Amino acid sequence: MTERTGDEILVKQTSQSCQTSIESLIEEYSDEIALLANRLLGWPGEVEDITQEVFLAAFIGLKKFRYECDIKSWLFTITINKCRSFRYKKLLSRRRLSSKHFHEIPPAADKKLLDNEAFENIRHVVKALPTKYREPVVLKYLQELETKEICNILKISANTLNVRLSRARERLKNDLKEFI
């Protein structure tokens, strides 16, 4: 049996405490991260992958976390960035497919109840907002975050946030006329 050096023990302890830290983060925030990703993307099929990518990025970046914001804001920032990347990749994929004359056929949704249909229409309208409007709407009205926290996550000023929310509300009001 070989004797472990001090460095080996230190690395093992650091690794174990880091694993415990990430497990705690996953337990504490995975539902909120998944909900945010679902609201930003609009299709639940990819939420699990995005959530895993968020926590993988958090695990990798945990040692670099500077405590300039709280962990939840940091994880939300990672989530938004992962969702942006995902949407961009999906857009590129659609362009490639459409250039080959394939057309994506949307799955037929089961619309048994009028409430479900209205909910899906509203969800579709929110999903159709440009990213710069959709993200503030989701963070403000669906995640119910404070203005300061949203500004931190999106790295924008409070004035910019208010303008984007106002424009988003105007677009939603026009697009949802039949439901209001």
mmCIF file of the C-alpha atoms, coordinates in Angstrom:
data_MODEL
# 
_entry.id   MODEL 
# 
loop_
_atom_site.group_PDB 
_atom_site.id 
_atom_site.type_symbol 
_atom_site.label_atom_id 
_atom_site.label_alt_id 
_atom_site.label_comp_id 
_atom_site.label_asym_id 
_atom_site.label_entity_id 
_atom_site.label_seq_id 
_atom_site.pdbx_PDB_ins_code 
_atom_site.Cartn_x 
_atom_site.Cartn_y 
_atom_site.Cartn_z 
_atom_site.occupancy 
_atom_site.B_iso_or_equiv 
_atom_site.pdbx_formal_charge 
_atom_site.auth_seq_id 
_atom_site.auth_comp_id 
_atom_site.auth_asym_id 
_atom_site.auth_atom_id 
_atom_site.pdbx_PDB_model_num 
ATOM 1   C CA . MET A 1 1   ? 0.000   0.000  0.000   1.00 0.00 ? 1   MET A CA 1 
ATOM 2   C CA . THR A 1 2   ? 1.454   3.342  -1.006  1.00 0.00 ? 2   THR A CA 1 
ATOM 3   C CA . GLU A 1 3   ? 1.345   6.397  1.167   1.00 0.00 ? 3   GLU A CA 1 
ATOM 4   C CA . ARG A 1 4   ? -0.472  9.378  -0.280  1.00 0.00 ? 4   ARG A CA 1 
ATOM 5   C CA . THR A 1 5   ? 1.335   12.655 -0.569  1.00 0.00 ? 5   THR A CA 1 
ATOM 6   C CA . GLY A 1 6   ? -0.150  15.840 0.835   1.00 0.00 ? 6   GLY A CA 1 
ATOM 7   C CA . ASP A 1 7   ? -0.952  17.110 -2.671  1.00 0.00 ? 7   ASP A CA 1 
ATOM 8   C CA . GLU A 1 8   ? -2.883  13.956 -3.558  1.00 0.00 ? 8   GLU A CA 1 
ATOM 9   C CA . ILE A 1 9   ? -4.952  14.234 -0.392  1.00 0.00 ? 9   ILE A CA 1 
ATOM 10  C CA . LEU A 1 10  ? -5.557  17.942 -1.027  1.00 0.00 ? 10  LEU A CA 1 
ATOM 11  C CA . VAL A 1 11  ? -6.675  17.267 -4.610  1.00 0.00 ? 11  VAL A CA 1 
ATOM 12  C CA . LYS A 1 12  ? -9.017  14.483 -3.455  1.00 0.00 ? 12  LYS A CA 1 
ATOM 13  C CA . GLN A 1 13  ? -10.531 16.678 -0.716  1.00 0.00 ? 13  GLN A CA 1 
ATOM 14  C CA . THR A 1 14  ? -10.961 19.586 -3.114  1.00 0.00 ? 14  THR A CA 1 
ATOM 15  C CA . SER A 1 15  ? -12.559 17.273 -5.678  1.00 0.00 ? 15  SER A CA 1 
ATOM 16  C CA . GLN A 1 16  ? -14.942 15.826 -3.078  1.00 0.00 ? 16  GLN A CA 1 
ATOM 17  C CA . SER A 1 17  ? -15.944 19.245 -1.722  1.00 0.00 ? 17  SER A CA 1 
ATOM 18  C CA . CYS A 1 18  ? -16.424 20.553 -5.267  1.00 0.00 ? 18  CYS A CA 1 
ATOM 19  C CA . GLN A 1 19  ? -18.613 17.539 -6.097  1.00 0.00 ? 19  GLN A CA 1 
ATOM 20  C CA . THR A 1 20  ? -20.625 18.137 -2.930  1.00 0.00 ? 20  THR A CA 1 
ATOM 21  C CA . SER A 1 21  ? -20.983 21.806 -3.887  1.00 0.00 ? 21  SER A CA 1 
ATOM 22  C CA . ILE A 1 22  ? -22.246 21.048 -7.373  1.00 0.00 ? 22  ILE A CA 1 
ATOM 23  C CA . GLU A 1 23  ? -24.626 18.385 -6.043  1.00 0.00 ? 23  GLU A CA 1 
ATOM 24  C CA . SER A 1 24  ? -26.028 20.968 -3.634  1.00 0.00 ? 24  SER A CA 1 
ATOM 25  C CA . LEU A 1 25  ? -26.435 23.472 -6.472  1.00 0.00 ? 25  LEU A CA 1 
ATOM 26  C CA . ILE A 1 26  ? -28.214 20.902 -8.617  1.00 0.00 ? 26  ILE A CA 1 
ATOM 27  C CA . GLU A 1 27  ? -30.551 19.942 -5.800  1.00 0.00 ? 27  GLU A CA 1 
ATOM 28  C CA . GLU A 1 28  ? -31.302 23.561 -4.928  1.00 0.00 ? 28  GLU A CA 1 
ATOM 29  C CA . TYR A 1 29  ? -31.668 25.124 -8.402  1.00 0.00 ? 29  TYR A CA 1 
ATOM 30  C CA . SER A 1 30  ? -32.353 22.426 -11.016 1.00 0.00 ? 30  SER A CA 1 
ATOM 31  C CA . ASP A 1 31  ? -36.122 22.998 -11.033 1.00 0.00 ? 31  ASP A CA 1 
ATOM 32  C CA . GLU A 1 32  ? -35.734 26.773 -11.469 1.00 0.00 ? 32  GLU A CA 1 
ATOM 33  C CA . ILE A 1 33  ? -33.107 26.334 -14.199 1.00 0.00 ? 33  ILE A CA 1 
ATOM 34  C CA . ALA A 1 34  ? -35.323 23.839 -16.049 1.00 0.00 ? 34  ALA A CA 1 
ATOM 35  C CA . LEU A 1 35  ? -38.341 26.142 -15.759 1.00 0.00 ? 35  LEU A CA 1 
ATOM 36  C CA . LEU A 1 36  ? -36.366 29.132 -17.063 1.00 0.00 ? 36  LEU A CA 1 
ATOM 37  C CA . ALA A 1 37  ? -34.945 27.088 -19.961 1.00 0.00 ? 37  ALA A CA 1 
ATOM 38  C CA . ASN A 1 38  ? -38.418 25.800 -20.841 1.00 0.00 ? 38  ASN A CA 1 
ATOM 39  C CA . ARG A 1 39  ? -39.820 29.314 -20.831 1.00 0.00 ? 39  ARG A CA 1 
ATOM 40  C CA . LEU A 1 40  ? -36.979 30.693 -22.933 1.00 0.00 ? 40  LEU A CA 1 
ATOM 41  C CA . LEU A 1 41  ? -36.897 27.885 -25.468 1.00 0.00 ? 41  LEU A CA 1 
ATOM 42  C CA . GLY A 1 42  ? -40.586 27.108 -25.693 1.00 0.00 ? 42  GLY A CA 1 
ATOM 43  C CA . TRP A 1 43  ? -40.093 23.410 -26.349 1.00 0.00 ? 43  TRP A CA 1 
ATOM 44  C CA . PRO A 1 44  ? -39.631 21.135 -23.352 1.00 0.00 ? 44  PRO A CA 1 
ATOM 45  C CA . GLY A 1 45  ? -37.792 18.371 -25.215 1.00 0.00 ? 45  GLY A CA 1 
ATOM 46  C CA . GLU A 1 46  ? -34.449 20.141 -24.927 1.00 0.00 ? 46  GLU A CA 1 
ATOM 47  C CA . VAL A 1 47  ? -34.771 21.413 -21.362 1.00 0.00 ? 47  VAL A CA 1 
ATOM 48  C CA . GLU A 1 48  ? -33.051 18.437 -19.747 1.00 0.00 ? 48  GLU A CA 1 
ATOM 49  C CA . ASP A 1 49  ? -30.025 18.800 -22.034 1.00 0.00 ? 49  ASP A CA 1 
ATOM 50  C CA . ILE A 1 50  ? -29.783 22.538 -21.387 1.00 0.00 ? 50  ILE A CA 1 
ATOM 51  C CA . THR A 1 51  ? -30.092 21.992 -17.628 1.00 0.00 ? 51  THR A CA 1 
ATOM 52  C CA . GLN A 1 52  ? -27.262 19.469 -17.719 1.00 0.00 ? 52  GLN A CA 1 
ATOM 53  C CA . GLU A 1 53  ? -25.126 21.838 -19.777 1.00 0.00 ? 53  GLU A CA 1 
ATOM 54  C CA . VAL A 1 54  ? -25.780 24.648 -17.284 1.00 0.00 ? 54  VAL A CA 1 
ATOM 55  C CA . PHE A 1 55  ? -24.622 22.582 -14.337 1.00 0.00 ? 55  PHE A CA 1 
ATOM 56  C CA . LEU A 1 56  ? -21.628 21.254 -16.259 1.00 0.00 ? 56  LEU A CA 1 
ATOM 57  C CA . ALA A 1 57  ? -20.619 24.846 -17.050 1.00 0.00 ? 57  ALA A CA 1 
ATOM 58  C CA . ALA A 1 58  ? -21.227 25.768 -13.405 1.00 0.00 ? 58  ALA A CA 1 
ATOM 59  C CA . PHE A 1 59  ? -19.057 22.879 -12.250 1.00 0.00 ? 59  PHE A CA 1 
ATOM 60  C CA . ILE A 1 60  ? -16.258 23.945 -14.569 1.00 0.00 ? 60  ILE A CA 1 
ATOM 61  C CA . GLY A 1 61  ? -16.582 27.615 -13.631 1.00 0.00 ? 61  GLY A CA 1 
ATOM 62  C CA . LEU A 1 62  ? -17.300 27.221 -9.913  1.00 0.00 ? 62  LEU A CA 1 
ATOM 63  C CA . LYS A 1 63  ? -13.682 27.846 -8.945  1.00 0.00 ? 63  LYS A CA 1 
ATOM 64  C CA . LYS A 1 64  ? -13.762 31.121 -10.911 1.00 0.00 ? 64  LYS A CA 1 
ATOM 65  C CA . PHE A 1 65  ? -16.998 32.375 -9.293  1.00 0.00 ? 65  PHE A CA 1 
ATOM 66  C CA . ARG A 1 66  ? -16.203 35.847 -7.894  1.00 0.00 ? 66  ARG A CA 1 
ATOM 67  C CA . TYR A 1 67  ? -19.282 36.405 -5.686  1.00 0.00 ? 67  TYR A CA 1 
ATOM 68  C CA . GLU A 1 68  ? -20.184 39.624 -7.539  1.00 0.00 ? 68  GLU A CA 1 
ATOM 69  C CA . CYS A 1 69  ? -23.777 38.354 -7.651  1.00 0.00 ? 69  CYS A CA 1 
ATOM 70  C CA . ASP A 1 70  ? -25.648 35.547 -5.975  1.00 0.00 ? 70  ASP A CA 1 
ATOM 71  C CA . ILE A 1 71  ? -25.417 31.963 -7.229  1.00 0.00 ? 71  ILE A CA 1 
ATOM 72  C CA . LYS A 1 72  ? -28.970 32.006 -8.610  1.00 0.00 ? 72  LYS A CA 1 
ATOM 73  C CA . SER A 1 73  ? -28.234 35.026 -10.814 1.00 0.00 ? 73  SER A CA 1 
ATOM 74  C CA . TRP A 1 74  ? -24.998 33.398 -11.968 1.00 0.00 ? 74  TRP A CA 1 
ATOM 75  C CA . LEU A 1 75  ? -26.827 30.177 -12.865 1.00 0.00 ? 75  LEU A CA 1 
ATOM 76  C CA . PHE A 1 76  ? -29.589 32.137 -14.637 1.00 0.00 ? 76  PHE A CA 1 
ATOM 77  C CA . THR A 1 77  ? -26.925 33.961 -16.674 1.00 0.00 ? 77  THR A CA 1 
ATOM 78  C CA . ILE A 1 78  ? -25.398 30.625 -17.691 1.00 0.00 ? 78  ILE A CA 1 
ATOM 79  C CA . THR A 1 79  ? -28.884 29.317 -18.546 1.00 0.00 ? 79  THR A CA 1 
ATOM 80  C CA . ILE A 1 80  ? -29.686 32.303 -20.749 1.00 0.00 ? 80  ILE A CA 1 
ATOM 81  C CA . ASN A 1 81  ? -26.362 31.954 -22.552 1.00 0.00 ? 81  ASN A CA 1 
ATOM 82  C CA . LYS A 1 82  ? -26.906 28.219 -23.108 1.00 0.00 ? 82  LYS A CA 1 
ATOM 83  C CA . CYS A 1 83  ? -30.436 28.884 -24.414 1.00 0.00 ? 83  CYS A CA 1 
ATOM 84  C CA . ARG A 1 84  ? -29.127 31.572 -26.763 1.00 0.00 ? 84  ARG A CA 1 
ATOM 85  C CA . SER A 1 85  ? -26.506 29.159 -28.103 1.00 0.00 ? 85  SER A CA 1 
ATOM 86  C CA . PHE A 1 86  ? -29.097 26.425 -28.493 1.00 0.00 ? 86  PHE A CA 1 
ATOM 87  C CA . ARG A 1 87  ? -31.510 28.691 -30.372 1.00 0.00 ? 87  ARG A CA 1 
ATOM 88  C CA . TYR A 1 88  ? -28.700 29.879 -32.634 1.00 0.00 ? 88  TYR A CA 1 
ATOM 89  C CA . LYS A 1 89  ? -27.656 26.285 -33.425 1.00 0.00 ? 89  LYS A CA 1 
ATOM 90  C CA . LYS A 1 90  ? -31.285 25.371 -34.097 1.00 0.00 ? 90  LYS A CA 1 
ATOM 91  C CA . LEU A 1 91  ? -31.629 28.362 -36.445 1.00 0.00 ? 91  LEU A CA 1 
ATOM 92  C CA . LEU A 1 92  ? -28.512 27.294 -38.358 1.00 0.00 ? 92  LEU A CA 1 
ATOM 93  C CA . SER A 1 93  ? -29.840 23.757 -38.567 1.00 0.00 ? 93  SER A CA 1 
ATOM 94  C CA . ARG A 1 94  ? -33.182 24.975 -39.941 1.00 0.00 ? 94  ARG A CA 1 
ATOM 95  C CA . ARG A 1 95  ? -31.410 27.082 -42.535 1.00 0.00 ? 95  ARG A CA 1 
ATOM 96  C CA . ARG A 1 96  ? -29.384 24.076 -43.657 1.00 0.00 ? 96  ARG A CA 1 
ATOM 97  C CA . LEU A 1 97  ? -32.510 21.937 -43.883 1.00 0.00 ? 97  LEU A CA 1 
ATOM 98  C CA . SER A 1 98  ? -34.522 24.577 -45.723 1.00 0.00 ? 98  SER A CA 1 
ATOM 99  C CA . SER A 1 99  ? -31.698 25.053 -48.196 1.00 0.00 ? 99  SER A CA 1 
ATOM 100 C CA . LYS A 1 100 ? -32.055 21.334 -48.981 1.00 0.00 ? 100 LYS A CA 1 
ATOM 101 C CA . HIS A 1 101 ? -35.802 21.851 -49.544 1.00 0.00 ? 101 HIS A CA 1 
ATOM 102 C CA . PHE A 1 102 ? -36.884 20.030 -46.407 1.00 0.00 ? 102 PHE A CA 1 
ATOM 103 C CA . HIS A 1 103 ? -39.593 21.558 -44.325 1.00 0.00 ? 103 HIS A CA 1 
ATOM 104 C CA . GLU A 1 104 ? -39.999 20.989 -40.650 1.00 0.00 ? 104 GLU A CA 1 
ATOM 105 C CA . ILE A 1 105 ? -43.491 19.785 -39.877 1.00 0.00 ? 105 ILE A CA 1 
ATOM 106 C CA . PRO A 1 106 ? -44.661 20.921 -36.458 1.00 0.00 ? 106 PRO A CA 1 
ATOM 107 C CA . PRO A 1 107 ? -46.055 18.150 -34.271 1.00 0.00 ? 107 PRO A CA 1 
ATOM 108 C CA . ALA A 1 108 ? -49.820 18.128 -33.989 1.00 0.00 ? 108 ALA A CA 1 
ATOM 109 C CA . ALA A 1 109 ? -50.728 19.248 -30.498 1.00 0.00 ? 109 ALA A CA 1 
ATOM 110 C CA . ASP A 1 110 ? -53.622 17.687 -28.693 1.00 0.00 ? 110 ASP A CA 1 
ATOM 111 C CA . LYS A 1 111 ? -56.017 20.593 -28.157 1.00 0.00 ? 111 LYS A CA 1 
ATOM 112 C CA . LYS A 1 112 ? -58.866 19.034 -26.243 1.00 0.00 ? 112 LYS A CA 1 
ATOM 113 C CA . LEU A 1 113 ? -59.564 22.002 -24.038 1.00 0.00 ? 113 LEU A CA 1 
ATOM 114 C CA . LEU A 1 114 ? -59.931 25.627 -25.036 1.00 0.00 ? 114 LEU A CA 1 
ATOM 115 C CA . ASP A 1 115 ? -57.722 26.652 -22.100 1.00 0.00 ? 115 ASP A CA 1 
ATOM 116 C CA . ASN A 1 116 ? -54.913 24.480 -23.413 1.00 0.00 ? 116 ASN A CA 1 
ATOM 117 C CA . GLU A 1 117 ? -55.264 26.009 -26.855 1.00 0.00 ? 117 GLU A CA 1 
ATOM 118 C CA . ALA A 1 118 ? -55.196 29.550 -25.480 1.00 0.00 ? 118 ALA A CA 1 
ATOM 119 C CA . PHE A 1 119 ? -52.194 28.692 -23.312 1.00 0.00 ? 119 PHE A CA 1 
ATOM 120 C CA . GLU A 1 120 ? -50.350 27.249 -26.301 1.00 0.00 ? 120 GLU A CA 1 
ATOM 121 C CA . ASN A 1 121 ? -51.147 30.323 -28.396 1.00 0.00 ? 121 ASN A CA 1 
ATOM 122 C CA . ILE A 1 122 ? -49.867 32.649 -25.689 1.00 0.00 ? 122 ILE A CA 1 
ATOM 123 C CA . ARG A 1 123 ? -46.776 30.501 -25.265 1.00 0.00 ? 123 ARG A CA 1 
ATOM 124 C CA . HIS A 1 124 ? -46.218 30.615 -29.022 1.00 0.00 ? 124 HIS A CA 1 
ATOM 125 C CA . VAL A 1 125 ? -46.547 34.411 -29.093 1.00 0.00 ? 125 VAL A CA 1 
ATOM 126 C CA . VAL A 1 126 ? -44.048 34.802 -26.232 1.00 0.00 ? 126 VAL A CA 1 
ATOM 127 C CA . LYS A 1 127 ? -41.700 32.343 -27.942 1.00 0.00 ? 127 LYS A CA 1 
ATOM 128 C CA . ALA A 1 128 ? -41.954 34.362 -31.164 1.00 0.00 ? 128 ALA A CA 1 
ATOM 129 C CA . LEU A 1 129 ? -40.729 37.551 -29.468 1.00 0.00 ? 129 LEU A CA 1 
ATOM 130 C CA . PRO A 1 130 ? -37.184 38.530 -30.396 1.00 0.00 ? 130 PRO A CA 1 
ATOM 131 C CA . THR A 1 131 ? -34.649 37.350 -27.832 1.00 0.00 ? 131 THR A CA 1 
ATOM 132 C CA . LYS A 1 132 ? -33.979 40.834 -26.509 1.00 0.00 ? 132 LYS A CA 1 
ATOM 133 C CA . TYR A 1 133 ? -37.677 41.143 -25.559 1.00 0.00 ? 133 TYR A CA 1 
ATOM 134 C CA . ARG A 1 134 ? -38.440 37.525 -24.641 1.00 0.00 ? 134 ARG A CA 1 
ATOM 135 C CA . GLU A 1 135 ? -35.670 37.212 -22.039 1.00 0.00 ? 135 GLU A CA 1 
ATOM 136 C CA . PRO A 1 136 ? -36.735 40.255 -19.976 1.00 0.00 ? 136 PRO A CA 1 
ATOM 137 C CA . VAL A 1 137 ? -40.402 39.176 -20.158 1.00 0.00 ? 137 VAL A CA 1 
ATOM 138 C CA . VAL A 1 138 ? -39.600 35.671 -18.939 1.00 0.00 ? 138 VAL A CA 1 
ATOM 139 C CA . LEU A 1 139 ? -37.318 36.886 -16.163 1.00 0.00 ? 139 LEU A CA 1 
ATOM 140 C CA . LYS A 1 140 ? -39.690 39.642 -14.982 1.00 0.00 ? 140 LYS A CA 1 
ATOM 141 C CA . TYR A 1 141 ? -43.143 38.129 -15.314 1.00 0.00 ? 141 TYR A CA 1 
ATOM 142 C CA . LEU A 1 142 ? -42.600 34.384 -15.267 1.00 0.00 ? 142 LEU A CA 1 
ATOM 143 C CA . GLN A 1 143 ? -39.537 34.057 -13.017 1.00 0.00 ? 143 GLN A CA 1 
ATOM 144 C CA . GLU A 1 144 ? -40.606 37.130 -10.997 1.00 0.00 ? 144 GLU A CA 1 
ATOM 145 C CA . LEU A 1 145 ? -37.073 38.498 -10.562 1.00 0.00 ? 145 LEU A CA 1 
ATOM 146 C CA . GLU A 1 146 ? -36.313 41.988 -9.345  1.00 0.00 ? 146 GLU A CA 1 
ATOM 147 C CA . THR A 1 147 ? -35.210 44.663 -11.815 1.00 0.00 ? 147 THR A CA 1 
ATOM 148 C CA . LYS A 1 148 ? -31.682 44.854 -10.403 1.00 0.00 ? 148 LYS A CA 1 
ATOM 149 C CA . GLU A 1 149 ? -31.236 41.094 -10.695 1.00 0.00 ? 149 GLU A CA 1 
ATOM 150 C CA . ILE A 1 150 ? -32.511 41.064 -14.287 1.00 0.00 ? 150 ILE A CA 1 
ATOM 151 C CA . CYS A 1 151 ? -30.134 43.897 -15.201 1.00 0.00 ? 151 CYS A CA 1 
ATOM 152 C CA . ASN A 1 152 ? -27.263 41.917 -13.680 1.00 0.00 ? 152 ASN A CA 1 
ATOM 153 C CA . ILE A 1 153 ? -28.168 38.744 -15.548 1.00 0.00 ? 153 ILE A CA 1 
ATOM 154 C CA . LEU A 1 154 ? -28.700 40.420 -18.924 1.00 0.00 ? 154 LEU A CA 1 
ATOM 155 C CA . LYS A 1 155 ? -25.931 42.976 -18.380 1.00 0.00 ? 155 LYS A CA 1 
ATOM 156 C CA . ILE A 1 156 ? -28.161 45.917 -19.309 1.00 0.00 ? 156 ILE A CA 1 
ATOM 157 C CA . SER A 1 157 ? -29.185 49.125 -17.559 1.00 0.00 ? 157 SER A CA 1 
ATOM 158 C CA . ALA A 1 158 ? -32.515 49.547 -15.765 1.00 0.00 ? 158 ALA A CA 1 
ATOM 159 C CA . ASN A 1 159 ? -33.579 52.051 -18.429 1.00 0.00 ? 159 ASN A CA 1 
ATOM 160 C CA . THR A 1 160 ? -32.828 49.577 -21.216 1.00 0.00 ? 160 THR A CA 1 
ATOM 161 C CA . LEU A 1 161 ? -34.756 46.906 -19.337 1.00 0.00 ? 161 LEU A CA 1 
ATOM 162 C CA . ASN A 1 162 ? -37.787 49.171 -18.959 1.00 0.00 ? 162 ASN A CA 1 
ATOM 163 C CA . VAL A 1 163 ? -37.720 50.066 -22.662 1.00 0.00 ? 163 VAL A CA 1 
ATOM 164 C CA . ARG A 1 164 ? -37.500 46.397 -23.677 1.00 0.00 ? 164 ARG A CA 1 
ATOM 165 C CA . LEU A 1 165 ? -40.319 45.414 -21.325 1.00 0.00 ? 165 LEU A CA 1 
ATOM 166 C CA . SER A 1 166 ? -42.484 48.247 -22.631 1.00 0.00 ? 166 SER A CA 1 
ATOM 167 C CA . ARG A 1 167 ? -41.874 47.269 -26.252 1.00 0.00 ? 167 ARG A CA 1 
ATOM 168 C CA . ALA A 1 168 ? -42.456 43.607 -25.451 1.00 0.00 ? 168 ALA A CA 1 
ATOM 169 C CA . ARG A 1 169 ? -45.760 44.393 -23.721 1.00 0.00 ? 169 ARG A CA 1 
ATOM 170 C CA . GLU A 1 170 ? -46.837 46.421 -26.748 1.00 0.00 ? 170 GLU A CA 1 
ATOM 171 C CA . ARG A 1 171 ? -46.026 43.553 -29.116 1.00 0.00 ? 171 ARG A CA 1 
ATOM 172 C CA . LEU A 1 172 ? -47.750 41.031 -26.875 1.00 0.00 ? 172 LEU A CA 1 
ATOM 173 C CA . LYS A 1 173 ? -50.798 43.260 -26.624 1.00 0.00 ? 173 LYS A CA 1 
ATOM 174 C CA . ASN A 1 174 ? -51.032 43.442 -30.430 1.00 0.00 ? 174 ASN A CA 1 
ATOM 175 C CA . ASP A 1 175 ? -50.354 39.733 -30.966 1.00 0.00 ? 175 ASP A CA 1 
ATOM 176 C CA . LEU A 1 176 ? -52.779 38.637 -28.241 1.00 0.00 ? 176 LEU A CA 1 
ATOM 177 C CA . LYS A 1 177 ? -55.686 40.949 -29.144 1.00 0.00 ? 177 LYS A CA 1 
ATOM 178 C CA . GLU A 1 178 ? -58.048 38.037 -29.658 1.00 0.00 ? 178 GLU A CA 1 
ATOM 179 C CA . PHE A 1 179 ? -57.350 36.662 -26.167 1.00 0.00 ? 179 PHE A CA 1 
ATOM 180 C CA . ILE A 1 180 ? -57.615 39.923 -24.250 1.00 0.00 ? 180 ILE A CA 1 
# 
